[in-house]
Amino acid sequence: MTAAANLVAASGPRIEFADIDLTLGRTRILEQVSFSVAAGSVHAIVGPNGGGKSSLIKTLLGQMPHQGQLTLHWPGEREVIGYVPQALEFDRGLPMTVDDFMAAMCQRRPAFLGLSRRVQPAIDAALAQVGMLDKRGRRMGALSGGERQRVLLAQGLIPEPQLLVLDEPMSALDEAGIQVFEQLLQRWRQAGTTVLWIEHDLEAVLRLADRVTGLSRKVLFDAPPAQALTPERLLGLFSVHPRSESLAS
């Protein structure tokens, strides 16, 4: 498919980060971060722990103040963002089933009243896509880490997003879960969904991403995977001390 054809088919937005600065207290987290995410592409962000990857995502989601310009160019009237966090923190002793969790996350109706008829078909479809439909009655606390991550993936699909933001979605997945994720990634690409994906598995990024940005407080590279993930560039990225600098008094 040509770039022009892919652009026409895109249902997700183009994203432009322009000179994004993020300072918390006296600590600079991000400095002059500028790059673009093509509409309908799978764009990965890689870098060391503490390099500002999750903070950049939070600026995109409106959860952190920042300086600079962040622009989303939506192709149509629908502007739905899905978000899959890195992990789910909750009391595992809670008697909360997968259905209870999905009800709490995906509908306005109180979860204790059960799934609404309006939302249930979408929840059924999302759980089926991640291979968790047969475990919908199980307690969340009884699931493995990989199974909980699949449920997190499912909630990010409701309502159907045009932009999907993923924070290390593969971190807890087993081999079967990784296959599910890769299948989902191909579906999103075919649907023209824009995917912004933080990932530490560089081999997966090399196979699956359209473009990669290396971030360690600053953008160190932004290129197609084969050009970005060279030994020299990765050495430069991961040898940079990621600790955010303190501002001079």
C-alpha positions as CSV (number, residue, x, y, z in Angstrom):
1,M,0.0,0.0,0.0
2,T,1.4,3.4,-0.9
3,A,1.8,6.2,1.7
4,A,-1.0,8.2,0.0
5,A,-3.4,5.2,0.1
6,N,-2.6,4.6,3.7
7,L,-3.2,8.3,4.5
8,V,-6.7,8.2,2.8
9,A,-7.5,5.0,4.7
10,A,-6.4,6.4,8.1
11,S,-9.1,6.8,10.7
12,G,-6.7,8.0,13.4
13,P,-5.1,11.4,13.8
14,R,-1.7,12.7,12.9
15,I,0.1,13.8,16.1
16,E,2.7,16.6,16.2
17,F,4.9,17.2,19.3
18,A,6.7,20.5,18.9
19,D,9.3,21.7,21.4
20,I,7.6,19.9,24.4
21,D,9.2,20.8,27.7
22,L,8.1,19.3,31.0
23,T,9.4,20.4,34.3
24,L,8.1,19.2,37.7
25,G,9.4,21.3,40.5
26,R,13.0,21.8,39.8
27,T,13.4,18.7,37.7
28,R,13.3,18.8,33.9
29,I,11.6,15.7,32.6
30,L,11.4,16.5,28.9
31,E,13.5,19.0,26.9
32,Q,12.6,20.3,23.4
33,V,10.9,17.1,22.3
34,S,9.8,17.3,18.7
35,F,8.6,14.6,16.3
36,S,5.5,13.6,14.4
37,V,3.3,10.5,14.4
38,A,1.8,9.7,11.0
39,A,-2.0,9.1,10.8
40,G,-2.9,5.4,10.8
41,S,0.7,4.3,11.7
42,V,2.1,2.2,14.5
43,H,4.7,4.5,16.1
44,A,6.9,3.1,18.9
45,I,8.8,5.0,21.6
46,V,11.8,3.4,23.1
47,G,14.4,4.5,25.7
48,P,15.8,3.9,29.1
49,N,13.7,3.8,32.3
50,G,13.3,7.3,33.6
51,G,13.8,8.8,30.1
52,G,10.4,10.5,30.0
53,K,8.4,8.0,27.8
54,S,5.4,7.7,30.2
55,S,5.5,11.4,31.0
56,L,5.3,12.2,27.3
57,I,2.2,10.0,27.0
58,K,0.7,11.7,30.0
59,T,1.1,15.1,28.3
60,L,-0.7,13.7,25.3
61,L,-3.6,12.5,27.5
62,G,-3.8,15.9,29.3
63,Q,-2.6,14.5,32.6
64,M,0.6,16.7,32.9
65,P,1.2,20.4,32.2
66,H,3.8,21.2,29.6
67,Q,5.3,23.9,27.4
68,G,5.4,23.7,23.7
69,Q,2.7,22.7,21.2
70,L,1.0,19.3,21.0
71,T,-1.5,19.0,18.1
72,L,-3.8,16.2,17.0
73,H,-5.1,16.4,13.4
74,W,-8.2,14.3,13.4
75,P,-9.5,13.1,10.0
76,G,-13.2,13.1,10.9
77,E,-15.7,14.0,13.5
78,R,-15.0,11.0,15.8
79,E,-12.1,11.7,18.2
80,V,-11.9,8.6,20.5
81,I,-8.7,7.8,22.4
82,G,-8.1,4.4,23.9
83,Y,-5.4,4.0,26.6
84,V,-3.8,0.8,27.9
85,P,-1.7,1.4,31.0
86,Q,1.4,-0.6,31.8
87,A,-0.1,-2.4,34.9
88,L,-3.2,-2.5,36.9
89,E,-2.9,-1.9,40.7
90,F,-5.8,-3.1,42.8
91,D,-6.7,-5.1,45.9
92,R,-6.6,-8.7,44.6
93,G,-8.9,-9.7,47.4
94,L,-11.8,-7.7,45.9
95,P,-14.6,-9.9,44.6
96,M,-14.5,-8.2,41.2
97,T,-14.9,-10.3,38.2
98,V,-13.7,-9.6,34.7
99,D,-17.3,-8.5,33.8
100,D,-17.4,-6.3,36.8
101,F,-14.2,-4.6,35.8
102,M,-15.3,-4.1,32.2
103,A,-18.6,-2.7,33.4
104,A,-16.8,-0.2,35.7
105,M,-14.5,0.9,32.9
106,C,-16.8,0.9,29.9
107,Q,-20.2,2.1,30.9
108,R,-21.8,4.9,32.9
109,R,-24.3,2.6,34.7
110,P,-23.0,1.5,38.1
111,A,-21.1,-1.7,37.8
112,F,-23.1,-3.4,40.6
113,L,-26.1,-3.3,38.3
114,G,-24.3,-5.5,35.8
115,L,-23.6,-4.9,32.1
116,S,-26.0,-2.7,30.2
117,R,-27.6,-4.2,27.1
118,R,-26.2,-1.3,25.1
119,V,-22.5,-1.9,26.0
120,Q,-22.5,-5.7,26.4
121,P,-22.1,-6.5,22.7
122,A,-19.0,-4.3,22.5
123,I,-17.6,-5.8,25.7
124,D,-18.3,-9.3,24.4
125,A,-16.4,-8.5,21.2
126,A,-13.5,-6.9,23.0
127,L,-13.1,-9.9,25.4
128,A,-13.3,-12.3,22.4
129,Q,-10.6,-10.4,20.6
130,V,-8.1,-10.8,23.5
131,G,-9.1,-14.4,24.2
132,M,-10.8,-13.7,27.6
133,L,-14.4,-14.3,26.8
134,D,-14.5,-17.7,28.5
135,K,-13.0,-16.1,31.7
136,R,-15.4,-13.3,32.1
137,G,-16.8,-14.7,35.3
138,R,-13.4,-15.1,37.0
139,R,-12.2,-12.8,39.7
140,M,-9.6,-10.3,38.5
141,G,-7.4,-11.2,41.5
142,A,-7.3,-14.9,40.4
143,L,-6.0,-14.1,36.9
144,S,-2.4,-14.4,35.9
145,G,-0.5,-11.2,35.1
146,G,-0.8,-11.9,31.4
147,E,-4.5,-12.5,31.6
148,R,-5.0,-9.2,33.5
149,Q,-3.0,-7.4,30.8
150,R,-5.3,-8.9,28.2
151,V,-8.3,-7.5,30.1
152,L,-6.6,-4.1,30.1
153,L,-6.2,-4.4,26.3
154,A,-9.9,-5.2,26.0
155,Q,-11.0,-2.1,27.9
156,G,-8.9,0.0,25.7
157,L,-11.0,-1.1,22.7
158,I,-14.3,0.3,24.0
159,P,-15.4,2.5,22.5
160,E,-13.5,1.7,19.3
161,P,-10.6,4.1,19.3
162,Q,-9.1,6.1,16.5
163,L,-6.0,6.7,18.6
164,L,-4.7,4.0,20.8
165,V,-2.0,4.8,23.4
166,L,-0.1,1.7,24.8
167,D,2.3,1.8,27.7
168,E,4.4,-1.4,27.5
169,P,1.4,-3.6,26.7
170,M,3.6,-6.7,26.2
171,S,5.4,-6.5,29.6
172,A,3.3,-9.1,31.4
173,L,2.1,-11.2,28.4
174,D,2.9,-14.9,27.9
175,E,3.6,-16.3,24.5
176,A,-0.1,-16.8,23.7
177,G,-0.9,-13.3,24.9
178,I,1.9,-11.9,22.7
179,Q,0.4,-13.6,19.7
180,V,-3.0,-12.0,20.5
181,F,-1.4,-8.6,20.8
182,E,0.4,-8.9,17.5
183,Q,-2.9,-9.9,15.8
184,L,-4.6,-6.9,17.4
185,L,-1.8,-4.6,16.1
186,Q,-2.3,-5.9,12.6
187,R,-6.1,-5.2,12.9
188,W,-5.5,-1.7,14.1
189,R,-3.1,-1.0,11.2
190,Q,-5.7,-2.4,8.7
191,A,-8.4,-0.2,10.3
192,G,-6.2,2.9,10.0
193,T,-6.0,3.4,13.8
194,T,-3.1,5.6,15.0
195,V,-1.1,3.6,17.6
196,L,1.4,5.3,19.9
197,W,3.3,2.4,21.6
198,I,5.9,2.5,24.4
199,E,7.8,-0.7,24.3
200,H,11.0,-2.2,25.7
201,D,11.0,-5.3,23.5
202,L,13.2,-4.0,20.7
203,E,12.9,-7.1,18.6
204,A,9.1,-6.7,18.6
205,V,9.4,-3.0,17.7
206,L,11.7,-3.9,14.8
207,R,9.1,-6.4,13.4
208,L,5.9,-4.5,14.1
209,A,6.4,-0.7,14.2
210,D,6.3,1.6,11.2
211,R,8.5,4.2,12.9
212,V,10.5,4.5,16.1
213,T,11.5,7.5,18.3
214,G,14.3,7.1,20.8
215,L,13.7,9.2,23.9
216,S,15.9,9.9,26.8
217,R,14.7,13.3,28.0
218,K,15.4,14.5,24.5
219,V,14.7,12.9,21.1
220,L,17.9,11.0,20.1
221,F,16.6,9.5,16.9
222,D,13.3,9.3,14.9
223,A,13.4,6.9,11.9
224,P,12.0,3.6,10.5
225,P,12.9,0.6,12.7
226,A,15.7,-0.8,10.5
227,Q,17.4,2.6,10.5
228,A,16.7,3.4,14.1
229,L,17.5,0.2,15.9
230,T,21.2,-0.1,15.0
231,P,23.8,-1.0,17.6
232,E,25.3,2.5,17.4
233,R,22.0,4.3,18.0
234,L,20.9,2.0,20.7
235,L,24.2,2.3,22.5
236,G,23.9,6.1,22.4
237,L,20.3,5.9,23.6
238,F,20.8,3.5,26.5
239,S,24.2,4.8,27.6
240,V,22.8,8.3,28.1
241,H,22.1,8.8,31.8
242,P,18.3,9.1,31.8
243,R,17.9,10.8,35.1
244,S,16.2,14.1,34.5
245,E,18.4,17.1,35.1
246,S,17.6,19.6,37.9
247,L,17.3,23.3,37.0
248,A,20.1,25.6,38.2
249,S,19.1,27.9,41.0
